[in-house]
């Protein structure tokens, strides 16, 4: 890593013993062994010294006097990915210089995070905000934050030839290929000792490492589907049912009696047991003495007779007999395989048919439900339209009645107008007649 080295996650933890000369460190700190790295390649082990929590303190502001900008978040659930934890840190992620994911001894379903901040105020704020807070509203686990005095690395355990993508220091972020500089961006080191920018790893939604694919959340061990035991397990080679053997509750045999699936593979030995023939289907196994193929549970019929001229000592004859047995066993295996494949075909065809029928039933129910909902909506819409139509019909009827009334009134008004006009015309004609007579008289009087 081009920024801080692996030892720097002591996280700049140079320890000054002289400053603690007045008391013992064990009085104020407690040691937590931890490890990191891919167990198949190499492991880094160490011890982190964390300040003890004071049970007599009633105020959260009572912080250790000699604290540093270095804290440890203990007991983070394994199902929280690196992106989830970065999101959980919120705005404090901008003040984080470096984070390292480690596993504590005896805590297989949890991991811890060592965090170094850029200043003491951000560290104290992170402690006060997150200590005792639940990781999410749907979980019971709470965030336990403790101030760290220092982190000491005790050794490196190599389990295999380390590859180029192992715990070697990365000069650049494998995601963005930019230089890993904690002054410009926070750095997160995964549990397998690969380093990334916090902003880059926060976009990685998986719990595995983007470089080596090592997953912090290891796969769970197989358990019996009935009694949940993890010992003496066998797997049905037809349907995948996991059951315990006869040395436990015998649920594998119960499954055979219920389904007639007679072949079960033992989880530990990988051998297949045939419940019908009450024997292993493997006729040939590797001899532990010379590594050659020998018949399972076979023995010489002359054992104990001290026969020096026994035919079993004839190597040529033994090889011929063995070859014939191997050929017979191959034929038997081919026949068993063909029969078993046919049984598997019928079994899975039956499963597919059941799934198909169940799917059709669910589709039918869904269609009926959708049709019923659609009909209900259409019926309510139709009723609403009927009500609106009735309202419009009543309105139209009232309008027609008003139209007739107003039409009659208009006719009556027109008649009155005609009578008034006729009366006025008559008066005008009478006045004109009177005026004509008067003019005649006036003209006649003028002549006289």
TAQUI-V340466 format. One record per run of one state. SS is the DSSP state (@ for helix, = for strand, . for the rest). FROM is the first residue (numbers start at 1). TO is the last residue. If there is no record, write none. Layout:
# TAQUI-V340466
((SS/FROM/TO) (SS/FROM/TO))
This chain:
# TAQUI-V340466
((./1/5) (@/6/9) (./10/16) (@/17/20) (./21/24) (@/25/28) (=/29/36) (./37/41) (=/42/51) (./52/69) (=/70/77) (./78/81) (@/82/95) (=/96/104) (./105/109) (=/110/117) (./118/119) (@/120/130) (./131/133) (=/134/134) (./135/141) (=/142/142) (./143/143) (=/144/158) (./159/171) (=/172/172) (./173/178) (=/179/179) (./180/186) (=/187/189) (./190/194) (=/195/197) (@/198/201) (./202/207) (=/208/208) (./209/214) (=/215/215) (./216/232) (=/233/236) (./237/241) (=/242/244) (./245/250) (@/251/259) (./260/262) (=/263/266) (./267/271) (=/272/274) (./275/278) (=/279/280) (./281/283) (=/284/286) (./287/292) (=/293/295) (./296/310) (@/311/313) (./314/314) (@/315/447) (./448/448))
